């Protein structure tokens, strides 16, 4: 039990009393003040000083709880510096992106040489376009070989050489031998395919001449018309059985809707192989006789070929093929 003072007269009374016995004043408020003073300043306990210090410390923390010092406000100068730093970073990034984009565009542009100009570059572009057009024209001209048809000659240390080119055959003369065979053109190379050899010539499409090699160029001396069905040059002759086979392989012979060709040593009628291997029975400079066995045509067949008029005659029936 404790004692409290009456707020009105100051008389000490029991803390359990409801009124002051001296002046009759209510003591509820005094109790409340006592309780508050006990919370704020606890009674000293000399027996447990350390414990009392801990209690005082806790009471002081509870008293000051919620009364923490507010955080210092950021000054206007600090805010300005922060905004300025952000603005500088953004500007640096934008400048970097612009530089990268400019470098990328420049790398795709044509490099201007020292001392160059827009006019010079335009001139070079026009020159490239002209060269491309000339290349396309050159390729187109390479497909036209009609200028090859005719007689070509050149003189070397071995004597006079002559070749006569038609659409499908080539005749080679060197003063001693004459050989007629097929040929083909690969790019600017003419390949003459003989019986047991292949000879090549270089073609100059621009100057329209034939390179025999070792600085010798063949020049055209006479034009002549050749076709797969006709040979009009009197200089042609059969010198060997291979000449006959080469001549037959390079020509088509037709009589109305029936056409005869010779491929891979066989006779074909309208594109169908009709015989076995053909055999050259005999020949002279202008004519030859060919024989073969054909189950489709009823047995042995014989044909005479004449290189003077480009005709093939069926000796069994007398039919003539041109």
Secondary structure, DSSP 8 states (H G I E B T S, - for coil): --EEE-TTT--EEETT-SB-TTT--B-HHHHHHHHHHHHHS----GGGHHHHHHHHHHHHHHHHTT---------HHHHHHHHHHHHHHHHHHHHHHHHHHHHHHHHHS----TT--HHHHHHHHHHHHHHHHHHHHHHHHHT--GGG-EEEEEEETTEEEEEEE-SSEEEEE-SS-EEEEEEEEETTEEEEE-SS-EEEEEEETTTTEEEEETTEEEEEEE----BTTB---TT----SHHHHHHHHHT--EEETTEEEEEETTEEEETTEEEEEE-EEEEE-SSEEEEEEEETTTTEEEEEEEETTTTEEEETTT--EE-
